[in-house]
Every structure is written in structure tokens, then in C-alpha cells.
């Protein structure tokens, strides 16, 4: 699970709003990993995720001047990312992009452009292989869930969002988020059980 | 404690949100229920796997590519930009727009298909009222009662006080019109104002219009219908004139019919002006016209009165309908002009012979 990123300074956001490109670059550098990872887990394809993450930052560049509360920048950025993911998901689904064979496997793609997961160098090859298989299973399992369930799991269990942050981002009460998240975890468990047996 | 409730606590236990009492109850149930224990083990494993998924590195060149895209967007042609945007609009926006467009197209098609037969009918209508004078006909029919009244007045005044000046004034504009219809120099000789343009040579329609201009009459457009309207309107303001009439004589024996017609005309003190095939132009005293008409009705199996092609003339104001005049030609118009000059109250009748 990812550690929560440190908050972007208010001045940086204000400078970016004023049109400072260096401030924008700083924001991109600080948040590109998070945006890209959310996109990657939501779509399961690194190329799509890269393109989508860039689109997200273009949206930020174009509309950051409309952001009223700088303190809510992260929730705002996540909302933009999830909105882009939803639209892209629909777009790709209509084109039957997500057939079982077209899934972008983060481990087994041939072209080498697949993003590398961060592994513990102390892991021995067996553990490494197991980890790869687990990652593959999880990614496939996530893509079989409903979109809103996937969002909850990605934000909470992969990105380490607090319930408060999730509530702010998704506009849902904490209790609703908890119950929905539990349902999503149980469904993923079912999916994984089916796929491993 | 039932299994459903225990399974609903899986996440809470994992998140350490259960109270000590709840946790104790939960664990007691797990130890006594192998099914729930197995379920919880699977759940725990899933969460551990989820948390074991590491972060993925951002692909190289992400930032330069981003700037490139921003630059492209900045320099994009607005038209192209909006064209591409359509594909990214949500369906909730696109569907109503597409539906509205479809409805508009359907209405347009319905409208066009409804209009087409009407368009197709027009030529038929045109054929039915194929006479190029149909418009003029209407105009004259509308004016008929007024003209009748004027004619009556004119007849009265001319009978009571035949003033030469009045006659000339009344005659002049009408003669101008006559020039339009015919190129009769004799008629023009009768009107001082009309003489000016070209009294000796035959006058074309446009020349006639010019002459009317010279006479102080507002120039109408050169279109025949408009000229006719102008004439009618002008006549209204001048002297008496009667609505034109055409008598269709339906006969079974042509020769007999013609001879009977000639006899009738003579009988009523009139004379046959022209006889071209089945078309006859007769001049009759106005007083005996009604009697003549009755006699003619007896001859004919049915008489159709069409207030168009033949006009009654009163107080010397002889007027020919333009269409009829064109067909009749110079000789006829000369004759009728002569009559107009010679007689004070005569009626010109256009008789069309139809053999049945």
C-alpha cells in the first residue's frame, strides 16, 4: 500500500493558479505517480494510464484557476483522475477493449515498456514470482469488479486514502464508504477464489 | 451469533474498529464455526495481497510528453478541437442531442413529403386555369360592380349633356390604352394627348406605354397582367365602362348558326365587325343589346357569359381587353375604333361559335 503523499504547499498551488509553469511542473512531479497508479489500476493498461494521467494534468493546467480552496487540491485532483478514468473506461468498453486477452499484464508484456513494480531486493526469486503472480491476480480481479468497487479498493487498499479523504473525494458519508468497501473486498475475495480454484 | 453478522464484521476487525467485546464475540464464533473461519482466512489473504501490490513507476518521458500535449492543445485549431471533443462527451449529453437531431430530421422529412404533392398539383391547377388572363379576370370581376355603376353614370351624363370637352378628356386616357392594345392611328387621332408619341406609325406595346407616360399617366410595368390592371384601374377613374362579356353560341349546324347570327345582328340594328373562323365581333346599340342577347340564347343550347373578353362600350369609351385584342389583330381593332368614334352608345359583343 502506498504511503500518503505529503501535501502540496499552498503557495505552489497559488503560483500555479497565477500561471506559473514551474509551480505546475512541481505539482506534476509530486503527483504524477499517484495519478498514474490510480489510472493504471483502474484501467489495467500502462499506455492508457500514461495517456490518461497526462490528460488529467492538462485538465489541471486548464482549470486550476477555478479551484477555490487550495487545501482541497488533492481531493480535487483525485476527482479529476476518477472522472477521466470513468470516461475512458466507458470508451474502451464500448470498443470491447477489455477482453481477457487484451488486459495489460504488468509482468508479462513483451515490449518491455510495462511499468516495473517496486520489489524488495531481499526477496528471493520464488517470492518474487509469487509476488508477480499475486499482482497479476489482483489486477485481473480488480477489473472484474464494478467500477465503483474498484475505485474504493484502489483508493483505500492500494493508495492508502483515509475514510475522510475518500468521503471528500467521492462525496459519500463515511458509513456508506465503509459498507461499500467491505462489499467490494468480499466480492474481490470471491473473484480471487474462483480464479485460483 | 449468526454467520452473516460475523462476516459483516470482517473489514471492521481488519481495520481494528471493533470494540473488545465485539472482537471477543467474533473470535468465539470463529473458533466454533469452521465455515466462517475459512471465510475470514480468505478475506485476510485478499487484503494482504491487495496491500502487497506495489506502486508502478511512471513511464519515462512523461513530463516532456505532457508539455508537448499542452503545446499542441494551445496551438490546436478551434474547429478541430471541438470536433474531437464530441467523442469525449458523456452519453448523457450526446444521446439527447442525437435524439433531438433525429426528431428534427423526421419533421423535416414529413414536412417535405407533405409539401411535394402540393408542388405536384400546381401544374394541374395551372392547366385548369390555363388562361393567361386568369389574374386579370379576377381583377376585373372584383371591379365589376363599381364599373357597372360608373358606366351607368357615364351613360346618363353623356345622354344628358354631351359636352365635347368631357368627351375628349374621357377619351384621351382610354385611347392611350387603346394604343396599347391596337395600333389604330384613327383612334389616336381622336385624342389630342395620345397623338403626341407616334400617331402615324403602328405603335408597339412599349411605345404605347411611353405614350401614356407622355399623357401624364403613371407607367406600369411592362408585364401584360400589370398593364391590364393598370388599365382597369385607370378606367375606373375615367368614364363609364361596362364589364366585358363573351357569349358562347352553341349550335349544331355551323352554317345555319352563322347565318342566323348575322340576321340577328342586322335585326337589332347592329353590324358584324369581324368574322374570323368561329369568332365574331359584333357592334350593337346598347339599348337593344339585352334583346339581342335573349334572342341569341334561344339560338344557343346554352350560353355562357364570361365577363372577360368582350367589353361594353359606353359614351365613346371603347376598351378592349388586352389578351383578346392581341388575338383579334389590327383589322378588328381598327373596326372597333371606328365604331367608337362614330357611335355614342354601342356595345361590342364577342361571340364564340361552338359546334356541338
Interface residues (C-beta under 8 A of the other chain):
Chain A: X1 X2 X25 X28 X29 X32 X33 X36 X37 X40 X41 X46 X50 X53 X54 X55 X57 X58 X61 X87 X90 X91 X106 X113 X115 X116 X117 X118 X119 X131 X134 X135 X137 X138 X139 X153 X157 X158 X178 X181 X182 X185 X186 X188 X189 X192 X193
Chain B: X7 X8 X10 X11 X12 X42 X43 X46 X47 X49 X50 X51 X52 X53 X54 X55 X56 X57 X58 X59 X62 X63 X65 X66 X69 X70 X73 X87 X88 X90 X91
